[in-house]
Amino acid sequence: QSASEDTVLDGFTITGGYVDRARTATEDNGFFLPQPGGRSGSAGGMWISDGRPVVTRCTFVRNVTRSQRDDWCGGPALLCMDSQPTIRECSFIENVAFAEGIISTGGAVLNVRADPNLIDCTFIRNVATGQNGQYVGGAIANFYSSPRLDGCSFIENRAFGPEGDTGFMAGGAVFHHGDSRPSLTDCTFTNNFADAGGAIYSQQSVSYTHLRAHETVLELVCRLL
C-alpha cells in the first residue's frame, strides 16, 4: 500500500493464490465493487492500493478468486485500486475468477479507480466464469479506470458461463465499465471469447492504435476516439 515508483518487484513467480468469499462491496448499476479496507473475493496474487510500484518480468499463474451468493470476485492475479503502477513484461497465465450468483470480473487483472501502465505483457487462457451470474473481462476488467496498454498480447482468454446460463458475458479479453477510458496501442488479440465483444467490450470512448485481431470477434461496443 502507498508504495512509490522506487518499489520494484522483479522476476518473481506468483502462483497458487486463493481468495474465497467477498464481504464488503457496493453495487453500481448491477456491478459490485470492492471497498478500501474491506474484505473481498479478489487479489489472490497481488493487491496494489494507492501506490505507484513497478512490477517487471513477473509471472502470475493459476491464481484463483471465488465468491458465492450475493458477493463479488475478480482480479485473481492482480487487483489495482486507486493506484498507478507500472506492470512491464509480465505474464498472466490460467488465472480464474469464479462467482456464483453475482459477477465474475477480470479473470487475471481487475482495475478499480486505477490507471496502471501495462507494457509488453502477455495474457494466456485466463477466465472469468461461474454460475448464475455475470462474467466480464476474461483477462482484464476496468471499472472507472484508464489504464495504458502498450504492446500486450491476449491469447485464448474467455468470459463465459456454463451451458444454458443466460447471464451477461462480455469482453473475452478486456472489459471497460463506467467512466473507463483506456488506451491500447500495438496490442494483439488471438482466439478470445465472450458472447459480446470476444476481444473487447467497452461502454465509453477508448483510444485504440494498431490493434491486431486473429480468429476472434473484435466487437467494439464503444465510441472510438
Secondary structure by P-SEA (a helix, b strand, c coil): cccccccccccccccbbbbcccccccccccbbbbcccccccccccccccccbbbbccccccccbbbbccccccccccbbbccbbbbbcbbbbcbbbbbbcccccccccbbbccbbbbbcbbbbcccccccccbbbccccbbbccbbbbbcbbbbcbbbbbbccccccccccccbbbcccbbbbbcbbbbccccccccccbbbccbbbbccccccccccccccccc
